[in-house]
Amino acid sequence: MYLFKKFLAGGHWFDLDWLWDITIKEIRLDLEAFTNQPIPLYIVATKVSTGGPVYIKATSENLE
């Protein structure tokens, strides 16, 4: 109910800041294992100006 009230008051439906923080603290990515992985990982984001997808190749530098 809290999130719904927060959303109606002009807040975000999903608390992505909390999700990001808890993920960093509890499910830390093993960057060494990631760097040694031979299969590339791409992250998909949405370009605000067009609404289209943007594909970003994940690296240990941009995942920290």
N, CA, C and O atoms as a Maestro MAE file, in Angstrom:
{
 s_m_m2io_version
 :::
 2.0.0
}

f_m_ct {
 s_m_title
 :::
 protein
 m_atom[256] {
  # First column is atom index #
  i_m_mmod_type
  r_m_x_coord
  r_m_y_coord
  r_m_z_coord
  i_m_residue_number
  s_m_chain_name
  s_m_pdb_residue_name
  s_m_pdb_atom_name
  i_m_atomic_number
  :::
  1 25 0.824 -1.193 0.000 1 A "MET " " N  " 7
  2 3 0.000 0.000 0.000 1 A "MET " " CA " 6
  3 2 0.871 1.262 0.000 1 A "MET " " C  " 6
  4 15 0.515 2.276 -0.599 1 A "MET " " O  " 8
  5 25 2.024 1.178 0.687 2 A "TYR " " N  " 7
  6 3 2.925 2.330 0.768 2 A "TYR " " CA " 6
  7 2 3.359 2.786 -0.624 2 A "TYR " " C  " 6
  8 15 3.333 3.980 -0.923 2 A "TYR " " O  " 8
  9 25 3.765 1.823 -1.488 3 A "LEU " " N  " 7
  10 3 4.235 2.194 -2.823 3 A "LEU " " CA " 6
  11 2 3.131 2.821 -3.650 3 A "LEU " " C  " 6
  12 15 3.384 3.739 -4.431 3 A "LEU " " O  " 8
  13 25 1.898 2.333 -3.488 4 A "PHE " " N  " 7
  14 3 0.782 2.886 -4.250 4 A "PHE " " CA " 6
  15 2 0.521 4.332 -3.836 4 A "PHE " " C  " 6
  16 15 0.307 5.190 -4.693 4 A "PHE " " O  " 8
  17 25 0.535 4.614 -2.528 5 A "LYS " " N  " 7
  18 3 0.345 5.979 -2.044 5 A "LYS " " CA " 6
  19 2 1.480 6.881 -2.533 5 A "LYS " " C  " 6
  20 15 1.257 8.021 -2.940 5 A "LYS " " O  " 8
  21 25 2.703 6.343 -2.484 6 A "LYS " " N  " 7
  22 3 3.864 7.094 -2.950 6 A "LYS " " CA " 6
  23 2 3.729 7.410 -4.446 6 A "LYS " " C  " 6
  24 15 4.062 8.511 -4.886 6 A "LYS " " O  " 8
  25 25 3.236 6.431 -5.225 7 A "PHE " " N  " 7
  26 3 3.043 6.617 -6.659 7 A "PHE " " CA " 6
  27 2 1.986 7.696 -6.927 7 A "PHE " " C  " 6
  28 15 2.190 8.568 -7.772 7 A "PHE " " O  " 8
  29 25 0.873 7.637 -6.219 8 A "LEU " " N  " 7
  30 3 -0.187 8.621 -6.401 8 A "LEU " " CA " 6
  31 2 0.258 10.028 -6.015 8 A "LEU " " C  " 6
  32 15 -0.246 11.015 -6.552 8 A "LEU " " O  " 8
  33 25 1.195 10.113 -5.090 9 A "ALA " " N  " 7
  34 3 1.701 11.411 -4.655 9 A "ALA " " CA " 6
  35 2 2.770 11.953 -5.603 9 A "ALA " " C  " 6
  36 15 3.374 12.990 -5.329 9 A "ALA " " O  " 8
  37 25 3.002 11.263 -6.704 10 A "GLY " " N  " 7
  38 3 3.975 11.739 -7.688 10 A "GLY " " CA " 6
  39 2 5.311 11.033 -7.625 10 A "GLY " " C  " 6
  40 15 6.256 11.431 -8.305 10 A "GLY " " O  " 8
  41 25 5.402 9.991 -6.819 11 A "GLY " " N  " 7
  42 3 6.654 9.241 -6.713 11 A "GLY " " CA " 6
  43 2 6.751 8.160 -7.781 11 A "GLY " " C  " 6
  44 15 5.909 8.070 -8.675 11 A "GLY " " O  " 8
  45 25 7.767 7.363 -7.675 12 A "HIS " " N  " 7
  46 3 7.994 6.285 -8.618 12 A "HIS " " CA " 6
  47 2 7.239 5.040 -8.186 12 A "HIS " " C  " 6
  48 15 7.093 4.779 -6.992 12 A "HIS " " O  " 8
  49 25 6.759 4.270 -9.159 13 A "TRP " " N  " 7
  50 3 6.058 3.020 -8.867 13 A "TRP " " CA " 6
  51 2 7.035 1.995 -8.286 13 A "TRP " " C  " 6
  52 15 6.699 1.274 -7.346 13 A "TRP " " O  " 8
  53 25 8.224 1.935 -8.840 14 A "PHE " " N  " 7
  54 3 9.259 1.032 -8.343 14 A "PHE " " CA " 6
  55 2 10.351 1.858 -7.663 14 A "PHE " " C  " 6
  56 15 10.763 2.897 -8.178 14 A "PHE " " O  " 8
  57 25 10.806 1.397 -6.524 15 A "ASP " " N  " 7
  58 3 11.874 2.082 -5.808 15 A "ASP " " CA " 6
  59 2 13.201 1.520 -6.310 15 A "ASP " " C  " 6
  60 15 13.804 0.665 -5.662 15 A "ASP " " O  " 8
  61 25 13.649 2.004 -7.464 16 A "LEU " " N  " 7
  62 3 14.852 1.470 -8.087 16 A "LEU " " CA " 6
  63 2 16.113 1.814 -7.314 16 A "LEU " " C  " 6
  64 15 17.090 1.067 -7.373 16 A "LEU " " O  " 8
  65 25 16.115 2.923 -6.594 17 A "ASP " " N  " 7
  66 3 17.283 3.254 -5.772 17 A "ASP " " CA " 6
  67 2 17.479 2.186 -4.698 17 A "ASP " " C  " 6
  68 15 18.599 1.727 -4.473 17 A "ASP " " O  " 8
  69 25 16.394 1.791 -4.037 18 A "TRP " " N  " 7
  70 3 16.475 0.742 -3.028 18 A "TRP " " CA " 6
  71 2 16.930 -0.568 -3.660 18 A "TRP " " C  " 6
  72 15 17.783 -1.262 -3.107 18 A "TRP " " O  " 8
  73 25 16.367 -0.905 -4.810 19 A "LEU " " N  " 7
  74 3 16.722 -2.149 -5.491 19 A "LEU " " CA " 6
  75 2 18.207 -2.167 -5.842 19 A "LEU " " C  " 6
  76 15 18.879 -3.178 -5.638 19 A "LEU " " O  " 8
  77 25 18.714 -1.078 -6.357 20 A "TRP " " N  " 7
  78 3 20.136 -0.989 -6.718 20 A "TRP " " CA " 6
  79 2 21.007 -1.133 -5.475 20 A "TRP " " C  " 6
  80 15 21.974 -1.895 -5.478 20 A "TRP " " O  " 8
  81 25 20.667 -0.398 -4.407 21 A "ASP " " N  " 7
  82 3 21.458 -0.452 -3.168 21 A "ASP " " CA " 6
  83 2 21.477 -1.847 -2.569 21 A "ASP " " C  " 6
  84 15 22.542 -2.328 -2.182 21 A "ASP " " O  " 8
  85 25 20.339 -2.510 -2.480 22 A "ILE " " N  " 7
  86 3 20.261 -3.828 -1.864 22 A "ILE " " CA " 6
  87 2 20.986 -4.865 -2.724 22 A "ILE " " C  " 6
  88 15 21.584 -5.802 -2.196 22 A "ILE " " O  " 8
  89 25 20.932 -4.698 -4.032 23 A "THR " " N  " 7
  90 3 21.634 -5.618 -4.922 23 A "THR " " CA " 6
  91 2 23.140 -5.497 -4.733 23 A "THR " " C  " 6
  92 15 23.845 -6.504 -4.663 23 A "THR " " O  " 8
  93 25 23.630 -4.271 -4.649 24 A "ILE " " N  " 7
  94 3 25.065 -4.039 -4.448 24 A "ILE " " CA " 6
  95 2 25.516 -4.636 -3.113 24 A "ILE " " C  " 6
  96 15 26.587 -5.237 -3.037 24 A "ILE " " O  " 8
  97 25 24.709 -4.474 -2.062 25 A "LYS " " N  " 7
  98 3 25.095 -4.945 -0.734 25 A "LYS " " CA " 6
  99 2 24.973 -6.454 -0.569 25 A "LYS " " C  " 6
  100 15 25.833 -7.073 0.058 25 A "LYS " " O  " 8
  101 25 23.919 -7.059 -1.120 26 A "GLU " " N  " 7
  102 3 23.636 -8.465 -0.826 26 A "GLU " " CA " 6
  103 2 24.006 -9.436 -1.943 26 A "GLU " " C  " 6
  104 15 24.235 -10.616 -1.678 26 A "GLU " " O  " 8
  105 25 24.068 -8.970 -3.162 27 A "ILE " " N  " 7
  106 3 24.361 -9.869 -4.289 27 A "ILE " " CA " 6
  107 2 25.498 -9.248 -5.097 27 A "ILE " " C  " 6
  108 15 25.337 -8.925 -6.274 27 A "ILE " " O  " 8
  109 25 26.625 -9.092 -4.456 28 A "ARG " " N  " 7
  110 3 27.768 -8.431 -5.094 28 A "ARG " " CA " 6
  111 2 28.266 -9.237 -6.293 28 A "ARG " " C  " 6
  112 15 28.442 -10.452 -6.201 28 A "ARG " " O  " 8
  113 25 28.486 -8.568 -7.396 29 A "LEU " " N  " 7
  114 3 28.974 -9.195 -8.613 29 A "LEU " " CA " 6
  115 2 30.458 -9.517 -8.476 29 A "LEU " " C  " 6
  116 15 31.241 -8.667 -8.052 29 A "LEU " " O  " 8
  117 25 30.848 -10.732 -8.831 30 A "ASP " " N  " 7
  118 3 32.250 -11.143 -8.816 30 A "ASP " " CA " 6
  119 2 32.887 -10.625 -10.108 30 A "ASP " " C  " 6
  120 15 32.824 -11.277 -11.150 30 A "ASP " " O  " 8
  121 25 33.498 -9.447 -10.021 31 A "LEU " " N  " 7
  122 3 34.048 -8.802 -11.221 31 A "LEU " " CA " 6
  123 2 35.194 -9.583 -11.838 31 A "LEU " " C  " 6
  124 15 35.379 -9.527 -13.054 31 A "LEU " " O  " 8
  125 25 35.970 -10.310 -11.044 32 A "GLU " " N  " 7
  126 3 37.060 -11.119 -11.589 32 A "GLU " " CA " 6
  127 2 36.495 -12.244 -12.452 32 A "GLU " " C  " 6
  128 15 36.971 -12.475 -13.563 32 A "GLU " " O  " 8
  129 25 35.489 -12.939 -11.946 33 A "ALA " " N  " 7
  130 3 34.861 -14.010 -12.719 33 A "ALA " " CA " 6
  131 2 34.180 -13.439 -13.959 33 A "ALA " " C  " 6
  132 15 34.220 -14.050 -15.027 33 A "ALA " " O  " 8
  133 25 33.554 -12.267 -13.823 34 A "PHE " " N  " 7
  134 3 32.907 -11.624 -14.967 34 A "PHE " " CA " 6
  135 2 33.928 -11.284 -16.051 34 A "PHE " " C  " 6
  136 15 33.681 -11.511 -17.236 34 A "PHE " " O  " 8
  137 25 35.067 -10.743 -15.646 35 A "THR " " N  " 7
  138 3 36.108 -10.358 -16.607 35 A "THR " " CA " 6
  139 2 36.644 -11.571 -17.359 35 A "THR " " C  " 6
  140 15 36.991 -11.461 -18.535 35 A "THR " " O  " 8
  141 25 36.717 -12.719 -16.703 36 A "ASN " " N  " 7
  142 3 37.244 -13.934 -17.336 36 A "ASN " " CA " 6
  143 2 36.206 -14.691 -18.157 36 A "ASN " " C  " 6
  144 15 36.538 -15.688 -18.798 36 A "ASN " " O  " 8
  145 25 34.966 -14.239 -18.148 37 A "GLN " " N  " 7
  146 3 33.899 -14.897 -18.896 37 A "GLN " " CA " 6
  147 2 34.068 -14.604 -20.388 37 A "GLN " " C  " 6
  148 15 34.175 -13.436 -20.762 37 A "GLN " " O  " 8
  149 25 34.095 -15.635 -21.261 38 A "PRO " " N  " 7
  150 3 34.316 -15.395 -22.688 38 A "PRO " " CA " 6
  151 2 33.075 -14.886 -23.433 38 A "PRO " " C  " 6
  152 15 33.199 -14.369 -24.543 38 A "PRO " " O  " 8
  153 25 31.900 -15.023 -22.851 39 A "ILE " " N  " 7
  154 3 30.663 -14.608 -23.521 39 A "ILE " " CA " 6
  155 2 30.340 -13.166 -23.118 39 A "ILE " " C  " 6
  156 15 30.248 -12.876 -21.925 39 A "ILE " " O  " 8
  157 25 30.168 -12.258 -24.081 40 A "PRO " " N  " 7
  158 3 29.890 -10.861 -23.730 40 A "PRO " " CA " 6
  159 2 28.476 -10.701 -23.152 40 A "PRO " " C  " 6
  160 15 27.557 -11.446 -23.491 40 A "PRO " " O  " 8
  161 25 28.338 -9.718 -22.281 41 A "LEU " " N  " 7
  162 3 27.048 -9.383 -21.696 41 A "LEU " " CA " 6
  163 2 26.662 -7.999 -22.182 41 A "LEU " " C  " 6
  164 15 27.452 -7.060 -22.090 41 A "LEU " " O  " 8
  165 25 25.447 -7.873 -22.700 42 A "TYR " " N  " 7
  166 3 24.937 -6.585 -23.143 42 A "TYR " " CA " 6
  167 2 23.774 -6.177 -22.259 42 A "TYR " " C  " 6
  168 15 22.918 -6.993 -21.918 42 A "TYR " " O  " 8
  169 25 23.755 -4.918 -21.897 43 A "ILE " " N  " 7
  170 3 22.689 -4.350 -21.091 43 A "ILE " " CA " 6
  171 2 21.837 -3.498 -22.024 43 A "ILE " " C  " 6
  172 15 22.358 -2.729 -22.831 43 A "ILE " " O  " 8
  173 25 20.533 -3.644 -21.904 44 A "VAL " " N  " 7
  174 3 19.626 -2.881 -22.761 44 A "VAL " " CA " 6
  175 2 18.996 -1.768 -21.930 44 A "VAL " " C  " 6
  176 15 18.455 -2.008 -20.851 44 A "VAL " " O  " 8
  177 25 19.076 -0.557 -22.452 45 A "ALA " " N  " 7
  178 3 18.455 0.604 -21.819 45 A "ALA " " CA " 6
  179 2 17.556 1.269 -22.862 45 A "ALA " " C  " 6
  180 15 17.608 0.927 -24.043 45 A "ALA " " O  " 8
  181 25 16.755 2.195 -22.430 46 A "THR " " N  " 7
  182 3 15.876 2.921 -23.337 46 A "THR " " CA " 6
  183 2 16.401 4.335 -23.533 46 A "THR " " C  " 6
  184 15 16.669 5.047 -22.566 46 A "THR " " O  " 8
  185 25 16.545 4.734 -24.786 47 A "LYS " " N  " 7
  186 3 16.977 6.096 -25.099 47 A "LYS " " CA " 6
  187 2 15.763 7.013 -24.945 47 A "LYS " " C  " 6
  188 15 14.758 6.842 -25.635 47 A "LYS " " O  " 8
  189 25 15.860 7.972 -24.051 48 A "VAL " " N  " 7
  190 3 14.721 8.816 -23.712 48 A "VAL " " CA " 6
  191 2 14.213 9.596 -24.921 48 A "VAL " " C  " 6
  192 15 13.002 9.718 -25.103 48 A "VAL " " O  " 8
  193 25 15.102 10.119 -25.743 49 A "SER " " N  " 7
  194 3 14.686 10.986 -26.855 49 A "SER " " CA " 6
  195 2 13.924 10.242 -27.950 49 A "SER " " C  " 6
  196 15 13.103 10.844 -28.643 49 A "SER " " O  " 8
  197 25 14.184 8.936 -28.119 50 A "THR " " N  " 7
  198 3 13.525 8.193 -29.190 50 A "THR " " CA " 6
  199 2 12.623 7.070 -28.688 50 A "THR " " C  " 6
  200 15 11.734 6.615 -29.407 50 A "THR " " O  " 8
  201 25 12.848 6.630 -27.468 51 A "GLY " " N  " 7
  202 3 12.103 5.486 -26.952 51 A "GLY " " CA " 6
  203 2 12.648 4.162 -27.450 51 A "GLY " " C  " 6
  204 15 12.106 3.103 -27.134 51 A "GLY " " O  " 8
  205 25 13.715 4.216 -28.226 52 A "GLY " " N  " 7
  206 3 14.312 3.007 -28.787 52 A "GLY " " CA " 6
  207 2 15.348 2.400 -27.858 52 A "GLY " " C  " 6
  208 15 15.771 3.024 -26.885 52 A "GLY " " O  " 8
  209 25 15.750 1.176 -28.170 53 A "PRO " " N  " 7
  210 3 16.730 0.496 -27.325 53 A "PRO " " CA " 6
  211 2 18.154 0.991 -27.574 53 A "PRO " " C  " 6
  212 15 18.502 1.418 -28.675 53 A "PRO " " O  " 8
  213 25 18.955 0.920 -26.530 54 A "VAL " " N  " 7
  214 3 20.388 1.197 -26.610 54 A "VAL " " CA " 6
  215 2 21.078 -0.007 -25.993 54 A "VAL " " C  " 6
  216 15 20.778 -0.382 -24.860 54 A "VAL " " O  " 8
  217 25 21.995 -0.612 -26.726 55 A "TYR " " N  " 7
  218 3 22.702 -1.803 -26.260 55 A "TYR " " CA " 6
  219 2 24.096 -1.403 -25.791 55 A "TYR " " C  " 6
  220 15 24.887 -0.853 -26.558 55 A "TYR " " O  " 8
  221 25 24.386 -1.684 -24.528 56 A "ILE " " N  " 7
  222 3 25.657 -1.317 -23.934 56 A "ILE " " CA " 6
  223 2 26.402 -2.574 -23.549 56 A "ILE " " C  " 6
  224 15 25.886 -3.399 -22.796 56 A "ILE " " O  " 8
  225 25 27.622 -2.731 -24.064 57 A "LYS " " N  " 7
  226 3 28.427 -3.885 -23.689 57 A "LYS " " CA " 6
  227 2 28.942 -3.689 -22.273 57 A "LYS " " C  " 6
  228 15 29.619 -2.701 -21.990 57 A "LYS " " O  " 8
  229 25 28.633 -4.607 -21.395 58 A "ALA " " N  " 7
  230 3 29.045 -4.524 -19.990 58 A "ALA " " CA " 6
  231 2 30.536 -4.808 -19.865 58 A "ALA " " C  " 6
  232 15 31.065 -5.738 -20.473 58 A "ALA " " O  " 8
  233 25 31.190 -3.989 -19.067 59 A "THR " " N  " 7
  234 3 32.603 -4.193 -18.743 59 A "THR " " CA " 6
  235 2 32.748 -4.100 -17.224 59 A "THR " " C  " 6
  236 15 31.847 -3.613 -16.540 59 A "THR " " O  " 8
  237 25 33.853 -4.555 -16.712 60 A "SER " " N  " 7
  238 3 34.046 -4.459 -15.262 60 A "SER " " CA " 6
  239 2 34.091 -2.993 -14.826 60 A "SER " " C  " 6
  240 15 33.757 -2.688 -13.681 60 A "SER " " O  " 8
  241 25 34.490 -2.091 -15.702 61 A "GLU " " N  " 7
  242 3 34.550 -0.666 -15.361 61 A "GLU " " CA " 6
  243 2 33.160 -0.042 -15.269 61 A "GLU " " C  " 6
  244 15 32.906 0.752 -14.363 61 A "GLU " " O  " 8
  245 25 32.252 -0.385 -16.190 62 A "ASN " " N  " 7
  246 3 30.940 0.262 -16.144 62 A "ASN " " CA " 6
  247 2 29.920 -0.499 -15.284 62 A "ASN " " C  " 6
  248 15 28.763 -0.089 -15.200 62 A "ASN " " O  " 8
  249 25 30.332 -1.589 -14.650 63 A "LEU " " N  " 7
  250 3 29.452 -2.309 -13.734 63 A "LEU " " CA " 6
  251 2 29.756 -1.989 -12.272 63 A "LEU " " C  " 6
  252 15 29.001 -2.394 -11.389 63 A "LEU " " O  " 8
  253 25 30.829 -1.283 -12.004 64 A "GLU " " N  " 7
  254 3 31.181 -0.956 -10.609 64 A "GLU " " CA " 6
  255 2 30.303 0.120 -10.067 64 A "GLU " " C  " 6
  256 15 30.457 0.519 -8.913 64 A "GLU " " O  " 8
  :::
 }
 m_bond[255] {
  # First column is bond index #
  i_m_from
  i_m_to
  i_m_order
  :::
  1 1 2 1
  2 2 3 1
  3 3 4 2
  4 3 5 1
  5 5 6 1
  6 6 7 1
  7 7 8 2
  8 7 9 1
  9 9 10 1
  10 10 11 1
  11 11 12 2
  12 11 13 1
  13 13 14 1
  14 14 15 1
  15 15 16 2
  16 15 17 1
  17 17 18 1
  18 18 19 1
  19 19 20 2
  20 19 21 1
  21 21 22 1
  22 22 23 1
  23 23 24 2
  24 23 25 1
  25 25 26 1
  26 26 27 1
  27 27 28 2
  28 27 29 1
  29 29 30 1
  30 30 31 1
  31 31 32 2
  32 31 33 1
  33 33 34 1
  34 34 35 1
  35 35 36 2
  36 35 37 1
  37 37 38 1
  38 38 39 1
  39 39 40 2
  40 39 41 1
  41 41 42 1
  42 42 43 1
  43 43 44 2
  44 43 45 1
  45 45 46 1
  46 46 47 1
  47 47 48 2
  48 47 49 1
  49 49 50 1
  50 50 51 1
  51 51 52 2
  52 51 53 1
  53 53 54 1
  54 54 55 1
  55 55 56 2
  56 55 57 1
  57 57 58 1
  58 58 59 1
  59 59 60 2
  60 59 61 1
  61 61 62 1
  62 62 63 1
  63 63 64 2
  64 63 65 1
  65 65 66 1
  66 66 67 1
  67 67 68 2
  68 67 69 1
  69 69 70 1
  70 70 71 1
  71 71 72 2
  72 71 73 1
  73 73 74 1
  74 74 75 1
  75 75 76 2
  76 75 77 1
  77 77 78 1
  78 78 79 1
  79 79 80 2
  80 79 81 1
  81 81 82 1
  82 82 83 1
  83 83 84 2
  84 83 85 1
  85 85 86 1
  86 86 87 1
  87 87 88 2
  88 87 89 1
  89 89 90 1
  90 90 91 1
  91 91 92 2
  92 91 93 1
  93 93 94 1
  94 94 95 1
  95 95 96 2
  96 95 97 1
  97 97 98 1
  98 98 99 1
  99 99 100 2
  100 99 101 1
  101 101 102 1
  102 102 103 1
  103 103 104 2
  104 103 105 1
  105 105 106 1
  106 106 107 1
  107 107 108 2
  108 107 109 1
  109 109 110 1
  110 110 111 1
  111 111 112 2
  112 111 113 1
  113 113 114 1
  114 114 115 1
  115 115 116 2
  116 115 117 1
  117 117 118 1
  118 118 119 1
  119 119 120 2
  120 119 121 1
  121 121 122 1
  122 122 123 1
  123 123 124 2
  124 123 125 1
  125 125 126 1
  126 126 127 1
  127 127 128 2
  128 127 129 1
  129 129 130 1
  130 130 131 1
  131 131 132 2
  132 131 133 1
  133 133 134 1
  134 134 135 1
  135 135 136 2
  136 135 137 1
  137 137 138 1
  138 138 139 1
  139 139 140 2
  140 139 141 1
  141 141 142 1
  142 142 143 1
  143 143 144 2
  144 143 145 1
  145 145 146 1
  146 146 147 1
  147 147 148 2
  148 147 149 1
  149 149 150 1
  150 150 151 1
  151 151 152 2
  152 151 153 1
  153 153 154 1
  154 154 155 1
  155 155 156 2
  156 155 157 1
  157 157 158 1
  158 158 159 1
  159 159 160 2
  160 159 161 1
  161 161 162 1
  162 162 163 1
  163 163 164 2
  164 163 165 1
  165 165 166 1
  166 166 167 1
  167 167 168 2
  168 167 169 1
  169 169 170 1
  170 170 171 1
  171 171 172 2
  172 171 173 1
  173 173 174 1
  174 174 175 1
  175 175 176 2
  176 175 177 1
  177 177 178 1
  178 178 179 1
  179 179 180 2
  180 179 181 1
  181 181 182 1
  182 182 183 1
  183 183 184 2
  184 183 185 1
  185 185 186 1
  186 186 187 1
  187 187 188 2
  188 187 189 1
  189 189 190 1
  190 190 191 1
  191 191 192 2
  192 191 193 1
  193 193 194 1
  194 194 195 1
  195 195 196 2
  196 195 197 1
  197 197 198 1
  198 198 199 1
  199 199 200 2
  200 199 201 1
  201 201 202 1
  202 202 203 1
  203 203 204 2
  204 203 205 1
  205 205 206 1
  206 206 207 1
  207 207 208 2
  208 207 209 1
  209 209 210 1
  210 210 211 1
  211 211 212 2
  212 211 213 1
  213 213 214 1
  214 214 215 1
  215 215 216 2
  216 215 217 1
  217 217 218 1
  218 218 219 1
  219 219 220 2
  220 219 221 1
  221 221 222 1
  222 222 223 1
  223 223 224 2
  224 223 225 1
  225 225 226 1
  226 226 227 1
  227 227 228 2
  228 227 229 1
  229 229 230 1
  230 230 231 1
  231 231 232 2
  232 231 233 1
  233 233 234 1
  234 234 235 1
  235 235 236 2
  236 235 237 1
  237 237 238 1
  238 238 239 1
  239 239 240 2
  240 239 241 1
  241 241 242 1
  242 242 243 1
  243 243 244 2
  244 243 245 1
  245 245 246 1
  246 246 247 1
  247 247 248 2
  248 247 249 1
  249 249 250 1
  250 250 251 1
  251 251 252 2
  252 251 253 1
  253 253 254 1
  254 254 255 1
  255 255 256 2
  :::
 }
}
